[in-house]
Amino acid sequence: MDPLGLLLEIVALAVYPGGLFLALLTWVTYRGAGLAPGPALDARGLAAIAAATVAAAMAPMPGTPAASLPPPGGAIANLVAAVLLIFVAGALVAPHPWSTRRRGLLALSAIALFPLGLVATSLSITAISGSTAAADVAARVLAAVGVLIALPLVVKPQVATGHRVANGIVIAATLELVFSLLIPPALQWPAGPLAVAATVAAVGVYALLLRGGRAATQREHLSLVALAGMCSVAASVVALIASRP
């Protein structure tokens, strides 16, 4: 890679959409959700932070430096790679033991996200988020809703023994990746900055919902589990239908 490409990669990891931007989203999440200080970070927490940061840097947010890298149209932000990184990060910070409900939600979330690549020309997140067909948009919205509901049930950020900083970063990175699936990749001024501001605001609203729904997520309330599962299954079905010639 040429020096300019390397510099843009560093900016994507260290500043935007990873790095400093992820730190802002983490702070919004931490404050909004009312996460209390947890124990000192260990190797698992640091590994989770590293994986989440790389995944966030792959989110094709408006104005991302990766859009300037080759091939034409920007570097490929692979959906499978980003989702796997998020899943690894979430598994590292999630409390043990794992219940059957949490395992099921994790599997259903994966089943909902991976078929989204079938509705686009590739597994590039940019190509997926740029698809405008009604069925494609519906599949992305359903998958996003399923993940957003399942996330606190699986990660449980308010558990007293959890690494709150790592939890906050993993949640913020997941939100950034999920919201990037819903944002058209080619937004220009002023729509691009407005979409970024809307993403920050959406993270803040989600964090407040985490605070308000703490008891339900701690108990793994059956209604939340069922709703997340139904949205994930529906997203998979719609994506499979939309991919048929």
C-alpha positions in Angstrom: 0.0 0.0 0.0 1.2 3.5 -0.8 2.1 5.9 2.0 -1.1 7.9 1.5 -3.2 4.7 1.8 -1.3 3.8 4.9 -2.0 7.2 6.4 -5.7 7.0 5.6 -5.8 3.5 7.3 -4.2 5.0 10.4 -6.7 7.9 10.4 -9.6 5.4 10.1 -8.3 3.4 13.1 -7.2 6.2 15.3 -9.6 9.1 14.5 -12.7 8.3 12.4 -14.8 6.1 12.3 -12.7 4.3 14.9 -10.4 5.8 17.5 -11.6 9.2 18.7 -15.0 9.0 17.2 -15.6 5.6 18.8 -14.3 7.1 22.1 -17.1 9.8 21.8 -19.7 7.2 21.2 -18.4 5.2 24.1 -18.6 8.2 26.4 -22.2 8.9 25.3 -23.0 5.2 25.9 -21.2 5.2 29.3 -23.0 8.3 30.6 -26.4 7.6 29.1 -26.6 4.0 30.3 -25.3 4.9 33.7 -22.5 2.4 33.7 -20.6 2.4 37.0 -16.8 2.0 37.2 -15.8 -1.6 37.0 -12.6 -3.6 37.7 -9.3 -2.9 36.0 -8.9 -4.1 32.5 -7.3 -7.5 31.9 -6.1 -9.2 28.8 -9.6 -10.2 27.8 -10.9 -6.6 28.1 -8.0 -5.2 26.1 -8.4 -7.8 23.4 -12.1 -6.9 23.2 -11.3 -3.2 22.9 -8.8 -3.9 20.1 -11.3 -6.1 18.1 -14.2 -3.6 18.6 -12.0 -0.7 17.4 -11.0 -2.5 14.2 -14.6 -3.4 13.6 -15.7 0.2 14.1 -13.0 1.5 11.7 -14.6 -0.7 9.0 -18.0 0.9 9.3 -18.6 3.0 6.2 -19.7 6.1 7.9 -20.0 9.3 5.7 -16.6 10.8 5.0 -14.6 7.8 6.2 -11.0 7.9 4.9 -11.4 4.3 3.7 -13.5 5.7 0.9 -10.4 7.2 -0.6 -8.5 3.9 -0.8 -8.3 1.5 -3.7 -10.2 -0.4 -5.3 -12.4 2.3 -6.9 -14.9 3.5 -4.4 -12.9 2.7 -1.4 -11.5 -0.2 0.5 -13.8 -3.1 1.0 -15.4 -3.1 4.5 -16.2 -6.8 4.6 -19.4 -7.6 6.5 -18.3 -11.0 7.6 -15.0 -9.7 9.0 -16.6 -6.8 10.9 -19.4 -9.0 12.4 -16.9 -11.7 13.5 -14.8 -9.0 15.2 -17.8 -7.7 17.0 -18.9 -11.1 18.0 -15.4 -11.9 19.4 -15.3 -8.6 21.3 -18.8 -9.2 22.7 -17.9 -12.8 23.8 -14.8 -11.6 25.6 -16.7 -9.0 27.7 -20.0 -10.9 28.2 -20.5 -12.4 31.7 -20.4 -16.1 32.3 -22.1 -18.5 32.5 -24.0 -18.2 29.3 -27.7 -19.0 29.4 -29.6 -20.8 26.6 -31.4 -17.6 25.7 -28.2 -15.7 25.3 -26.6 -18.4 23.1 -29.8 -18.5 21.0 -29.8 -14.7 20.5 -26.2 -14.7 19.5 -26.8 -17.3 16.9 -30.0 -15.6 15.6 -28.1 -12.3 15.3 -25.5 -13.9 13.2 -28.1 -15.6 11.1 -29.8 -12.2 10.5 -26.6 -10.2 9.6 -24.8 -12.6 7.3 -27.6 -13.1 4.7 -27.6 -9.3 4.1 -24.6 -9.9 1.8 -26.9 -11.9 -0.4 -29.0 -8.8 -1.4 -25.9 -6.9 -2.7 -23.3 -7.5 -5.3 -20.7 -8.4 -2.6 -20.1 -8.7 1.1 -18.9 -5.1 1.2 -20.8 -3.1 3.9 -20.8 -0.1 1.6 -22.5 -2.1 -1.2 -25.1 -3.5 1.3 -26.0 -0.2 2.8 -26.2 1.3 -0.7 -28.9 -1.1 -1.9 -32.1 0.8 -2.2 -34.7 -1.9 -3.0 -37.6 -2.0 -0.6 -36.9 -5.6 0.4 -33.2 -4.9 1.0 -34.0 -1.9 3.2 -36.5 -3.9 5.1 -34.0 -6.8 5.7 -31.4 -4.3 7.0 -33.9 -2.6 9.3 -35.2 -5.9 10.8 -31.6 -7.1 11.3 -30.7 -3.9 13.0 -33.7 -4.0 15.3 -32.9 -7.6 16.2 -29.3 -6.8 17.1 -30.2 -3.7 19.1 -32.6 -5.6 21.2 -30.3 -8.6 21.6 -27.2 -6.6 22.4 -27.8 -5.8 26.1 -29.3 -9.2 26.7 -26.1 -10.9 25.5 -23.4 -8.4 26.7 -25.2 -7.3 29.9 -23.2 -4.1 30.4 -24.6 -3.4 33.9 -23.4 -6.6 35.5 -21.3 -5.6 38.5 -18.4 -7.9 37.6 -18.1 -6.7 34.0 -15.4 -4.5 32.6 -17.4 -1.4 32.1 -15.0 0.4 29.8 -14.6 -2.6 27.5 -18.4 -3.1 27.6 -19.0 0.5 26.6 -16.6 0.3 23.7 -18.0 -3.0 22.5 -21.6 -1.6 22.6 -20.6 1.7 20.9 -18.7 -0.2 18.1 -21.7 -2.5 17.6 -24.1 0.5 17.4 -21.8 2.3 14.9 -21.6 -0.8 12.7 -25.3 -1.5 12.8 -26.3 2.1 12.1 -23.8 2.3 9.2 -25.9 -0.5 7.5 -28.8 2.0 7.5 -26.9 5.1 6.2 -26.5 5.5 2.4 -22.7 5.5 1.8 -22.6 8.3 -0.7 -24.0 11.2 1.4 -22.5 14.6 0.6 -22.5 17.9 2.5 -24.6 18.7 4.4 -26.4 15.3 4.6 -23.2 13.4 5.5 -22.4 15.5 8.7 -26.1 15.4 9.6 -26.1 11.6 9.4 -23.0 11.4 11.6 -24.7 13.8 14.2 -27.8 11.7 14.0 -25.8 8.6 14.7 -24.3 10.2 17.8 -27.8 11.2 18.9 -29.2 7.7 18.2 -26.4 6.2 20.4 -27.4 8.6 23.2 -31.1 7.5 22.9 -30.1 3.9 22.9 -28.0 4.4 26.0 -30.9 5.9 27.8 -33.1 3.0 26.8 -30.4 0.7 28.3 -30.6 2.6 31.6 -34.4 2.4 31.6 -34.6 -1.3 30.6 -31.8 -2.5 32.9 -34.1 -4.7 35.0 -35.6 -6.4 31.9 -32.3 -7.1 30.3 -30.8 -8.4 33.5 -33.6 -10.9 33.8 -33.4 -11.8 30.1 -37.1 -11.0 29.9 -38.9 -13.5 27.6 -40.7 -10.8 25.6 -37.4 -9.1 24.7 -35.8 -12.4 23.7 -38.8 -13.3 21.6 -39.0 -9.9 19.9 -35.2 -10.0 19.1 -35.5 -13.5 17.7 -38.5 -12.7 15.6 -36.8 -9.7 14.0 -33.7 -11.7 13.3 -35.6 -14.5 11.7 -37.7 -12.1 9.7 -34.6 -10.3 8.5 -33.1 -13.6 7.3 -36.3 -14.5 5.4 -36.7 -11.1 3.8 -33.0 -11.2 2.7 -33.3 -14.7 1.2 -36.5 -13.6 -0.7 -34.8 -10.5 -1.9 -31.8 -12.4 -3.2 -33.8 -14.7 -5.4 -33.5 -13.8 -9.1 
